[in-house]
Amino acid sequence: MSARDLHGPGAPWGPEAPGAKANADFGVVGKAHRKIDGLAKATGAAVYTDDLQLPGMLHAKTLRSPHAHARVKRVDFTKALALPGVHAAIGGDSMPIKYGVIPWTPDENALAVDKVRFIGDPVAAVAALDEDTANAALKLIEVEYEVLHAYFDPREALARTAPAIHESKKGGNVSKSVQLDFGDVDSALSQAAVVVEDDYTFHGTTHAPIEPHCAVATYSADGLLTLWSATQITHYVHRALSRVLELPPHKIRVIQPCLGGAFGGKSDPFSLEFCVSKLAMLTGRPVKMLWTREEVFYAHRGRHPMQMHYRSGATADGKLLGVDAKILIDGGSYSSFGLVTTYYSGQLLTGPYHFPSYRFDSTRVFTNKPPCGPKRGHGSVQPRFAFEIQLDQLAEKLGLDPLEIRRRNFQGDFTRTVNGQRITSNGFLQCLDEVERASDWRARKGKLPFGRGLGVAGSMYISGTNYPVYPNEMPQAGVQLKVDRSGLVTVFTGGNDIGQGSNSLCAYIVAEELGLKLDQVRVVAADTDLCPVDLGAYSSRVTFMVGNATIDACRKLREQLVAAVAAKWECAAGRVRFIDGLVVDLEDVSRSMSTMEAFQLAETKFDTLGATGSYNTPTLGGDYRGGTIGASPAYSFTAHVVECEVDVETGRITVERVWIAHDCGRAINPMIVAGQMEGSAYMGLAEAVLEDHDINRFGLHKGPSLLDYRIPTSLDTPEFHALIVESLDPEGPYGAKEAGEGPLHPSLPALSNAVYDAVGIRLKHLPFTPAKVLAALREQRAAAKQESTGALARGAR
Amino acid sequence: MLRLPKFELRTPTTLEQAIEWLEEAGPSALIVAGGTDLVPNMKHELFTPELVVSLAGIAELRGIRRDHDGALSIGAMTSLEEVAANELVRAQAPALAQACSLVAGPQLRSMGTLGGNVMLDTRCQWYNQTYFWRQALGFCMKKDGSLCHVVAGGKNCVAAASNDSAPALMTLGANLEFESAKGARETPIDELWLADGIRNKKLEHGEILTRIRVPPVGTGHRGAYGKLRDRGSIDFPLLGVAVRLDLDSAQRVEHADIVITALAAQPKRISKVVETLRGLEVESPEFASACETVAALAHKQCRPLPNIPGDHDYRREMVPVYVRRTLAAAAARSGPVHHV
């Protein structure tokens, strides 16, 4: 039995369920707990990939292309291999099989085979006794290039087909193009009382996790390849290694050690994972590669720059009639998740507002820049930015309060979107209420002194998707429990804890279900030899899917435990309760035993104990090509109010306070949820005012360092107020949905809307640099002057 | 992580020993003070010394004292944090204390020294990059190449002086004490600079900056520092404005000076400042309006280039704003002028 059959509309935590549990009725769930790895991280005991030191380990380095677009004519390792201490050197021909995280678009090689496509594209790798020798060897590798025309402007890449960045691709430099129509947008807009049409720009940003990518591989004498890697998706790395290295999957083990941040930037299989594996196979010695910060910027997979054109129409009372979008997406040099990004740029906009008609036309093109990919809020942060500003523009034309227009267009819960997505629980209205109340919106919006303003925006996001990256009918999440006479329960999960706390989640759920203390549960995660398959940490799927799989396994196990205790006590099973490390008889409180004793009884009665659990999504999505992309078993909803101050002399925007209301379903650990909400808003606002993943006129990253890529310091961080809204979802674990990505979305448009409230300028093109603010203020003054001159002239007539 | 190139590190405990080792090794030796600038620059292969002589073990180079003539004497190895917090400095050289308080971030200020900040290498977005990056660019005239990417066809390097302390010390008329095998020399900080971004200091190999002397000021001394940067911490200046005002007993300006940094190779003194402000009482409307005039003068005289990160037109636009705000701060005995 999988969890999807276990729950359903009648789930015990559902809003309609007669016995719906309040947080107080849970032992562990709904309460603040430490992360189970918190102390190890705080004390420095946690082991990250780069902490691994193996006997005889070699160090590897990557030679990268200094050209943005070039044919690789010749690579000569003679001199490099002659350097004492160098053990092996490899080029593209050592691993000619292409890969890509999306099986339909394999266009990457571990090392360049024929061409390089951006400055920093990996060309060769060397393993040597130490890092300095490996670096010295890189300088001795001779590479001959034939330089080709490079594309840095997506419009040029779209217009010009030769030279193509990927020659095997039909259609010049187009990576993916999606046009979808839902309802008759043109006639809807022709009937609209008000239409707004405008352009919006999202620049590029990157993840900047504090831990750089790192991988270590060993290859045993009997042919087992083991890879430790700072990845957020062990399973896809496992598959890609098997494909590229032509090894059967059972001869490969992938382990993710403790991870220092990812945010989507460690979702793809990366060059270094293949290189250390190949080098370990060639040398028979362990090989490590740790990327420099600069190399992390080249690996990128960050947020796609998008040029967006939106046209929306509404009735006189503010009800949306139609939305029409045209989006040009700058993909950089490879596909990565780009197929999904292109769909997401349109598919994820159809909530929390009701769209009677909708159309989008999104095209992703290749350019000779570091490849873009998934960053927190994959594919939907950019369109959300554009649309939430456009919604304010509509409200203004109609003389409506921005909060009010959002309320009026609320889609409702347990409904279906125009593009066929099933919406279950939906706490968006409550999110609006919360930010309205907490920010004192009614008393302050539009009434603050010049230079200070409030802005609102809303959003929705997926809690996992029913589209596994490669099509299959197997569970998306699997969990295994081991229980024995020691009183310990060990959870084996393929889920990747990337700092978001997914291992802790497993522990909380097991402790809740089996009435254990948290220290009676240990979690073993992200090791393909030990743990059942999970599809990894992306699309905000882990709480929902791994959580449900864990519940599933626990309930099977609990049946056995209850049966063993009931037999011993000769009572009905319903009287046996597991609470806080004890088993008690509900009707005779004098009778109790420790859970350890219960485990021993069960082990005696049933033999060695264990249970598996799994989760798979129900059938979801629209009945059209691409209709399952973006279809999620549950959606989270968010509203932000941002308060900012604009210095009209310097153009600097200071975000003072942010109220973040987020409907995450049940907050299994409200402290972690609040942390995710604050972290999301922090990241979104950083993208709005500071961060800029900019490629200069030479094709070079403007400043690939943490000095020049400005992530905010604590001094640049506003005051956050996390307001958790819990619309219990019938299918989520205890009603939970997601909290890791959704709460990022509204921060950017809410800031733009706040700036409008503060000083009357509409910022539509990111990033909001002080220079842009000053330019907009000048334009505003010029327009006002023209207006008054015009008025005077009209008056004179 | 980027690797440091191989080098020998020596840590003498006396100045004499340091001088001797530097003299012996010749130009392949470099001095390291706090290392907060040199170490990343070495990782970027901008400097590849064979010998690095650390001044960290020389006790006499640390500490702040008042000399018998009333001058402040600050050991070159005194940390920026200590200078910023020192009561004597705050009273006698407020612009310097403020400038030091805004260098980089707290960790770097506790490692970085005043002497190191004065001797900081110039900075440019085409220069402060890794070897790989600079190679892909084709290098630049400041290091390993011949072209300038800031000024097309430019013959002179325009990398920017980026030390916050320098303009403050210039307004204070500070003197720098150097020692070398040839003996000691003292030079006004104004005379240190060259208009060349490759090498913006008149300095001979083996000369060690030992102390920074700030002459005494009157009771009417005022000073402030204004710093433009993207973040509230860490970043080098996109513009740095040091202001000095000396008031008489009636609060009228006797002397005034403004020096601006992060423009080109050397900090720039704004001309006609004292002529514009002299005799004006600082709380008068005349003073406020004269400050506008000074701001306009500064705007006219300063033309930031696209050398360091950030929009150079915007940096120019900020010159009068920061000049006016820093003047006001000095007059009001407040500051620093900084957005957080």
Interface residues (C-beta under 8 A of the other chain):
Chain A: R64 P66 H67 I119 E131 D132 N135 P212 L290 T292 R293 E294 D647 E649 T650 G651 R652 T654 L690 F698 L700 H701 K702 G703 P704 L707 D708 R710 P712 T713 L715 D716 T769 P770 A771 L774
Chain B: M1 L2 R3 K6 G105 Q125 Q129 T130 F132 W133 Q135 A136 L137 L228 D230 R231 G232 S233 I234 D235 P309 D311 D313 Y314 E317 M318 V321 H339 V340
